[in-house]
Amino acid sequence: MPDMTFRVVHYQDIWGFRLNNHYFGPFRDRQAAIDAAFAEARRRRAEGRTVEVLIQGSDGGFRAVPFHQQEERAGARRSA
């Protein structure tokens, strides 16, 4: 079980993320919310915490995104 769980959420056409009952956002779109959640999660990991990031799907359920997948996507966007 991770120390911290970041949940990227979509509510009333607004994207944000939650951590320990605190809301961060709004963000301009889904990807901006994901990037912000991962940036904060990376910072917390650097402090030695265990973290996970869950992203809300169109069905309302959440799925975990492994850090290596997000890092690969971020690298691809930077090089594009």
C-alpha positions as CSV (number, residue, x, y, z in Angstrom):
1,M,0.0,0.0,0.0
2,P,1.5,3.4,-1.0
3,D,2.0,6.2,1.4
4,M,0.2,8.6,-1.0
5,T,-2.3,8.1,-3.7
6,F,-2.9,10.9,-6.3
7,R,-6.3,10.7,-8.1
8,V,-6.7,12.6,-11.3
9,V,-10.4,13.4,-11.5
10,H,-12.9,14.9,-13.9
11,Y,-15.9,16.7,-12.3
12,Q,-18.3,19.1,-13.9
13,D,-16.0,19.6,-17.0
14,I,-13.0,20.4,-14.7
15,W,-9.8,18.4,-14.4
16,G,-7.8,18.3,-11.2
17,F,-6.2,15.9,-8.8
18,R,-6.8,14.9,-5.2
19,L,-4.3,14.0,-2.5
20,N,-5.4,13.2,1.1
21,N,-8.7,15.0,0.7
22,H,-7.1,18.1,-0.8
23,Y,-8.0,19.2,-4.3
24,F,-5.4,20.7,-6.7
25,G,-6.6,22.4,-9.9
26,P,-8.4,23.3,-12.0
27,F,-6.2,22.4,-15.0
28,R,-6.9,23.3,-18.6
29,D,-7.3,19.7,-19.7
30,R,-6.8,16.1,-18.7
31,Q,-3.2,15.9,-19.7
32,A,-2.3,19.0,-17.7
33,A,-3.9,17.5,-14.6
34,I,-2.0,14.2,-15.2
35,D,1.3,16.1,-15.7
36,A,0.8,18.1,-12.5
37,A,-0.1,15.0,-10.5
38,F,3.0,13.2,-11.7
39,A,5.2,16.2,-11.0
40,E,4.0,16.3,-7.4
41,A,4.3,12.5,-7.1
42,R,7.9,12.6,-8.4
43,R,8.7,15.2,-5.8
44,R,7.2,13.1,-3.0
45,R,9.1,10.0,-4.3
46,A,12.3,11.9,-4.1
47,E,11.5,12.5,-0.4
48,G,11.4,8.7,0.0
49,R,7.6,8.3,0.0
50,T,5.8,5.5,-1.9
51,V,3.2,6.9,-4.3
52,E,0.8,5.9,-6.9
53,V,-1.2,7.9,-9.5
54,L,-4.7,6.8,-10.5
55,I,-6.5,8.3,-13.4
56,Q,-10.3,8.5,-13.7
57,G,-11.7,6.9,-16.9
58,S,-14.8,7.8,-18.8
59,D,-16.7,5.1,-16.9
60,G,-15.9,6.8,-13.6
61,G,-13.5,4.1,-12.5
62,F,-9.8,4.6,-11.8
63,R,-6.7,2.9,-13.3
64,A,-3.2,3.1,-12.0
65,V,-0.5,4.4,-14.4
66,P,3.0,3.1,-13.7
67,F,5.7,5.8,-13.5
68,H,7.8,4.4,-16.3
69,Q,4.8,4.8,-18.7
70,Q,4.3,8.4,-17.8
71,E,8.0,9.2,-18.0
72,E,8.1,7.7,-21.5
73,R,5.1,9.8,-22.6
74,A,6.5,13.0,-21.1
75,G,9.8,12.4,-22.9
76,A,8.0,11.8,-26.2
77,R,6.0,15.1,-25.8
78,R,9.2,17.1,-25.0
79,S,11.0,15.7,-28.1
80,A,8.0,16.3,-30.4
